[in-house]
Amino acid sequence: MKFKDPITGISCDMNINNRLGYYNTALLRQYCLLRHPLATMLRLIKSWASHIDLNNPNPQTAGDPVSFSSYSLTLMAIAFLQVSGQPAAY
């Protein structure tokens, strides 16, 4: 189920009876709890990617290019920080 928070305008996905989604969310939560700036950085990356149409994994119009989901952008950002030796995601 997809929806947009009316107060913040943040788009959300809700999973029901999907344990993998739960574990993925728990993993990202732990990363963000370990390094508080990570959540802000991930929101900035998502905003940037949306602005240049790189955050549209399910285009509504035929012919629109498929791009990255928020989850894939998040994993790429965390992986980059880990391999570059940045302390933000250890």
DRENDO-1510 file (C-alpha; in Angstrom, 1 decimal, always signed):
<recs>
REC; n; res; u; v; w
REC; 1; MET; +0.0; +0.0; +0.0 .
REC; 2; LYS; +1.4; +3.4; -1.0 .
REC; 3; PHE; +0.4; +6.7; +0.6 .
REC; 4; LYS; +1.7; +10.2; +1.2 .
REC; 5; ASP; +1.8; +11.7; +4.7 .
REC; 6; PRO; -0.4; +14.8; +4.5 .
REC; 7; ILE; +1.7; +16.7; +7.0 .
REC; 8; THR; +5.3; +16.1; +5.8 .
REC; 9; GLY; +4.5; +15.1; +2.2 .
REC; 10; ILE; +6.7; +12.1; +2.5 .
REC; 11; SER; +5.7; +9.1; +0.3 .
REC; 12; CYS; +5.4; +5.8; +2.2 .
REC; 13; ASP; +5.0; +2.1; +1.4 .
REC; 14; MET; +3.3; -0.2; +3.8 .
REC; 15; ASN; +3.8; -4.0; +3.9 .
REC; 16; ILE; +1.4; -6.4; +5.5 .
REC; 17; ASN; +2.5; -10.0; +6.3 .
REC; 18; ASN; +5.9; -9.4; +4.7 .
REC; 19; ARG; +8.6; -10.5; +7.1 .
REC; 20; LEU; +11.4; -9.6; +4.6 .
REC; 21; GLY; +10.1; -6.0; +4.5 .
REC; 22; TYR; +10.1; -5.9; +8.3 .
REC; 23; TYR; +13.7; -7.2; +8.6 .
REC; 24; ASN; +14.9; -4.7; +5.9 .
REC; 25; THR; +13.3; -1.9; +7.8 .
REC; 26; ALA; +14.8; -3.0; +11.1 .
REC; 27; LEU; +18.3; -3.2; +9.4 .
REC; 28; LEU; +18.0; +0.4; +8.1 .
REC; 29; ARG; +16.7; +1.6; +11.5 .
REC; 30; GLN; +19.8; +0.1; +13.2 .
REC; 31; TYR; +22.1; +1.9; +10.8 .
REC; 32; CYS; +20.3; +5.2; +11.4 .
REC; 33; LEU; +20.4; +4.6; +15.2 .
REC; 34; LEU; +24.2; +4.0; +15.0 .
REC; 35; ARG; +24.9; +7.1; +13.1 .
REC; 36; HIS; +22.3; +9.8; +13.5 .
REC; 37; PRO; +23.4; +11.9; +10.4 .
REC; 38; LEU; +22.7; +9.0; +8.2 .
REC; 39; ALA; +18.9; +9.5; +8.2 .
REC; 40; THR; +19.2; +13.1; +7.1 .
REC; 41; MET; +21.7; +12.2; +4.4 .
REC; 42; LEU; +19.4; +9.5; +3.1 .
REC; 43; ARG; +16.5; +12.0; +3.0 .
REC; 44; LEU; +18.6; +14.4; +1.0 .
REC; 45; ILE; +19.7; +11.7; -1.4 .
REC; 46; LYS; +16.0; +10.7; -2.0 .
REC; 47; SER; +15.0; +14.4; -2.5 .
REC; 48; TRP; +17.9; +14.9; -5.0 .
REC; 49; ALA; +17.1; +11.7; -6.8 .
REC; 50; SER; +13.4; +12.6; -7.0 .
REC; 51; HIS; +14.2; +16.0; -8.3 .
REC; 52; ILE; +16.1; +14.6; -11.3 .
REC; 53; ASP; +13.7; +11.7; -11.9 .
REC; 54; LEU; +16.0; +9.0; -10.5 .
REC; 55; ASN; +13.6; +7.9; -7.8 .
REC; 56; ASN; +10.7; +6.5; -9.8 .
REC; 57; PRO; +10.8; +2.7; -9.8 .
REC; 58; ASN; +7.2; +2.3; -11.0 .
REC; 59; PRO; +6.5; +5.0; -13.7 .
REC; 60; GLN; +2.8; +5.7; -14.4 .
REC; 61; THR; +3.2; +6.8; -18.0 .
REC; 62; ALA; +4.3; +4.4; -20.7 .
REC; 63; GLY; +7.8; +5.3; -22.0 .
REC; 64; ASP; +8.9; +6.9; -18.7 .
REC; 65; PRO; +12.3; +5.4; -17.7 .
REC; 66; VAL; +12.3; +3.1; -14.7 .
REC; 67; SER; +14.8; +4.2; -12.1 .
REC; 68; PHE; +15.8; +3.5; -8.5 .
REC; 69; SER; +13.6; +2.7; -5.5 .
REC; 70; SER; +14.3; +4.6; -2.2 .
REC; 71; TYR; +15.4; +1.3; -0.8 .
REC; 72; SER; +18.0; +0.7; -3.5 .
REC; 73; LEU; +19.3; +4.3; -3.2 .
REC; 74; THR; +19.6; +3.7; +0.6 .
REC; 75; LEU; +21.6; +0.5; +0.2 .
REC; 76; MET; +23.9; +2.1; -2.4 .
REC; 77; ALA; +24.6; +5.1; -0.1 .
REC; 78; ILE; +25.3; +2.8; +2.9 .
REC; 79; ALA; +27.5; +0.6; +0.8 .
REC; 80; PHE; +29.4; +3.6; -0.5 .
REC; 81; LEU; +30.1; +4.9; +3.0 .
REC; 82; GLN; +31.2; +1.4; +4.1 .
REC; 83; VAL; +33.7; +0.8; +1.3 .
REC; 84; SER; +35.0; +4.4; +1.3 .
REC; 85; GLY; +35.9; +4.1; +5.0 .
REC; 86; GLN; +33.5; +6.9; +6.1 .
REC; 87; PRO; +32.3; +6.4; +9.7 .
REC; 88; ALA; +28.7; +7.4; +8.9 .
REC; 89; ALA; +27.4; +3.8; +8.3 .
REC; 90; TYR; +29.5; +1.4; +10.3 .
</recs>
